[in-house]
Amino acid sequence: MAVNSASESVAEKTLAELIQLLWGSEIRDDVFQRWNQGFVFSEDEPTALLQHDGGPCAVIAPVQAFLLKNLLFSTASNENWRQITGPERDRVLVQSMADILQLVSPNMGPIIVVYSSGLLSSADCVVPQEGPASGSQVPDGLSQARETKDASEMPSISRRTSSEPGTQDLSSSPKRQRFSHESFHLKLRCINCCKDSKGLCVEIQKYLHVFCGDHGVLQFLYSILLTKGLEQVKREMADLGEALIDPTHGHGSQSLINLLITGKAVPHVWDNEMEISGLKLQGITCKSNIGFLTLLEHFRYCEVGWHLKNPIYPIWLLGSETHLTILFSQDKTLVGEESTEQFARRMFGGFDKEGRGFITVDSLEPLMKLLNLVSVPEYVKIVAQKLDPEQLGVITLNSFLEEFYANEKHRQEAVQTFTVYHYNGLPRSSPNNKVQYAEANCAIMEMPEVQMISDFSQIKSCLLTKWPTIELTWKNDLIPSLN
């Protein structure tokens, strides 16, 4: 699509396509205003991002997750990770944003989208047109724009003041300028960036004050969508009738969440491809840096696959019905390679949909076939008689593992202990309205024959979908909220 002038607003067709994909057929003002915030940090937890209203957690939580990854597991990680501030914190935020932009489109140069209102001259940027599709070429109408200002002239987060238009320090003041969505969309500009991480970080650093000001979260989200390519996002989504942001409540869809943590805008959380009623529905094909667990699995509304439950780093987004929070740990053994005994547990769970700790005798033969165990009928009958001597018609998980995986089972510790932290960016959901990491000591016990659950908190219910025997002791007995 052609650009007539670098100073003109977004082409009508491109703007309509972007809005339709993200917001649906109509943008409600109350929903749009809830997304009106930048990336700002808590005064009570220097490395924790704040979320002012419901909705933008679909972007803020993934950025926070990558920020934690870089704080805890990069080569330059700092043991005082909770106390990092100023330029060092800016650097980690910039790297985290760059990680996500490179994740969604690794084979081409990312695109940064900014709101141009006294921040850039018309010579510095151009109007975005079509986002890149599946190829590596920037489509017609999206010119190469080069930022000419020196990075030293741009204020960093630590140097921002409330007198700078559109960049007031929201970490100390929740007041935000109110923009109409029409004005916002008419003044979007984009800058093409180089593919390498270092060059991309330099470009993001130049505009960090913009991303940390009003509408900064939206500007980053638009950068992700144009970097990915609108057509490619549509191809990966199964239901094109569903907007990425719920038009009524303002929550991000599962496609949007998956896009930011896996690079693919698929709408499902199971592993690989699943065929339902003749339709092949795409799930998650491999492990990602950040994982995902959801309370909805506890309610049997969905089943999260092994890939999302076992990410590369021990960091998981936790989904409730309406909000995203984060559970993380510094213990990488939580996401180690799957042992044969763990694989057997997972396959057993496929036949134990209710999580009761047992399966029917009729499920024994297909389970043994799935695990490549001897499964001739005569042998299966002998095993069934041994594991179900009272002929109750059920096989317990413990007896099955003891029969076939006893050596490996006994090599493992009876109790695995570790420390986890929980992040919730909403002050109203935090004790004393202070966004801080909650800390818990955890223990994973052996699976009992009969499991008694005394903690019915939402976060415990969510974590049980990955660790069926987990026990948590929260510091100061403050159980964090998933909402």
Secondary structure as UniProt FT lines:
FT   TURN            6..7
FT   HELIX           12..23
FT   HELIX           29..34
FT   TURN            46..47
FT   HELIX           57..73
FT   TURN            75..76
FT   TURN            79..80
FT   HELIX           81..83
FT   HELIX           86..104
FT   TURN            106..107
FT   STRAND          111..115
FT   TURN            122..124
FT   TURN            140..141
FT   HELIX           151..153
FT   HELIX           157..159
FT   TURN            162..163
FT   TURN            165..166
FT   TURN            170..172
FT   HELIX           181..186
FT   STRAND          188..192
FT   HELIX           197..206
FT   HELIX           208..211
FT   TURN            214..215
FT   HELIX           216..228
FT   HELIX           230..236
FT   TURN            240..241
FT   TURN            247..249
FT   HELIX           254..262
FT   STRAND          273..276
FT   TURN            277..278
FT   STRAND          279..282
FT   STRAND          291..294
FT   HELIX           295..298
FT   TURN            299..300
FT   HELIX           306..309
FT   STRAND          315..319
FT   STRAND          324..328
FT   HELIX           332..335
FT   HELIX           340..351
FT   TURN            353..354
FT   STRAND          358..360
FT   HELIX           361..363
FT   HELIX           364..370
FT   TURN            371..372
FT   HELIX           377..387
FT   TURN            389..390
FT   STRAND          394..396
FT   HELIX           397..404
FT   HELIX           406..411
FT   STRAND          416..423
FT   HELIX           427..429
FT   HELIX           431..433
FT   STRAND          438..444
FT   HELIX           458..463
FT   TURN            464..466
FT   TURN            468..469
FT   STRAND          470..474
FT   HELIX           475..477
//
